[in-house]
């Protein structure tokens, strides 16, 4: 009995006996394109996936050579190497860019194998191909998003360092100007220096917009009203040789965004369109409610499906090739002549849109024009305005007599801040870091009304310092400052409610106004510049 028992380990299952009908059904239903040709290359069979992807029917390609799909993207050497490989009896692996019946291009990975008879002669060639066009597009979009994120971090860091330098330039100009008589010949020169500093500060603000590190004041905003409010200004901006058409959807939804920043987006796109239409043309600005579905979101990294409000800006200008289109949002990239643009306009647009929770998409054809489509998430309810009330800037210099502790790790700025506060009548103590600030608070016998601290400090952040200071002196007020804002103060570009903040660079009047606002307990937190 025991000798008749089969060894279950050694016993091999018999291969399945598939009929020709089952194999044919599998090929017909395969998602991959399958093409069978004769030895000369004439097509003998294509499966339904082929007709679906290429647009050609079976009848149209039977007897044809696969070169009917030839796009011109591969040279003759490419096809010679392919043919030499398969005709020698080997399998070829590679990638094609082919052309559909409607002339659109697609990319596919392919494996082409020869089929031999019993004597070894080649009877057929079988090509199994997979359309990877969408995969490549998604991969390219993801890589571009990662690249923009990396460039944004660099831009934010550069802007932070520049703002420290510009704070010194603008601040010292203000101090010297206040000490000079108005008729002093040096005054005009100093004013030009300060003006140059302000222009540089404007560039850093654009870098901060691109890197999504600027301060926004989002509120419930109707895009239709924003576009209509700018219509007259846009007509003057683009000139008489460009026709402006504004088409806004009736009763479109609202968005949560900073009105000033949305206006900047529209203006920047209009200027970009104007510059692309040197010989005139038409500029169309549209709004519409749109629902972005899962398929759209999956093809566009960073997009959340759901209800959105679209802002579209279309021109009939020169258009862009693919290489240019891929780089238009990069800081300092420009196709304009030297001295005609900074290359920061579209970078600013990109940053504002992303920081506002939206997405931007570009379509362009050389010689036919460009369309920018921006999708802002639609507001779901009548949310209240986020942020502080806007108080008007005082006409006179805001002053006081309180004691203020200024914490700044940059030595030149530390001295400058002290002088600026002293101009306002305040008693000032300074510290280079959080440890020094805490030591001063422990040892100082008198009162300290406020601490003004940079957000980014060595070893201890400004936020951590504020927590420790309030343990020592619960009544102390805190004003934060920085050349950029990090997540300890700002979440997605929106200040924590009630957090006073002033962004570098700032002048004497702006600083003293913000300090007085904080000391008086008025609602604030927005940049006073």
Secondary structure, DSSP 8 states (H G I E B T S, - for coil): -GGGS--TTT---------HHHHHHHHHH-SSEEEEEETT-BEEEE-HHHHHHH---HHHHTT-BGGGGB-SSS-HHHHHHHHHHHHTT--EEEEEEEE-TTS-EEEEEEEEEEEE-TTS-EEEEEEEEEE-HHHHHHHHHHHHHHHHHHHHHHHHHHHHHHHHHHHHHHHHHHHHHHHS-TT-THHHHHHHHHHHHHHHHHHHHHHHHHTT-S----EEEEHHHHHHHHHHHHHHHH-TTEEEEEE--TT--EEEE-HHHHHHHHHHHHHHHHHH-TT-EEEEEEEEEEEE-HHHHHHSTT---EEEEEEEEEE-S----HHHHTTTTSTT---S-TTS--S-HHHHHHHHHHHTT-EEEEEEETTTEEEEEEEEEB-SS-----S-------SS------EEEEE-SSHHHHHHHHHHHHHTT-EEEEESSHHHHHHHHHH--S---EEEEES--SSS-HHHHHHHHHHH-TT-EEEEEESS--TTTEETTEE-TT--EEESS--HHHHHHHHHHHHTT-S--S---
